[in-house]
């Protein structure tokens, strides 16, 4: 059995896990930021009424069942991705420690 390849695989797997978790965190944070974005009211009466109409339609849409992601799913996604990042970091840390132990034994 080749220990070097197994340790390298663990480090690569851990690193990929951290990258995927980071991408997920970025996506969930971006989704949350998009949900909370709003525009300042306009001084133009027609634009103000158009924005009010869009806001009312948006409020009505939120009362209907939706397949899109909301605040809850994005917060859960952040939590899951954080846990995945921590687990992947632990994999990299353990593999790194294993390399150190192997070097101590061989030295």
C-alpha positions, 0 to 999 in steps of 0.5 A: 500500500502506498501511503504517500498517495493516500495522504495526497488524496486526503489533502486534495479531497480536503482542499476541494471540500474547502473550496466547494464550501467556500463557493456555497457560502459565497452563493448563500451570502449573495442570495441573502444580500439580494433578498434584502436589497431595496431601492430608495423612493423616487421623487417622480410620481409615475416611478413611485407608483410603478415601484409601489405596484411592483412591491405589492406584486412582490408581496402577493407573490411571497404569499403564494407557494414558491420553489425559489430559495428564501431566507431560511434555506440560505441560512441553512445553506450557510450553516451546512457549508460552514460545517462542511468547511470545518470538516474539510479543514479537519481532513487537511489537518489530519493528513498534514499531521500524518505526513509529519508523523511519517517524516519523523518515522523515516528520519 
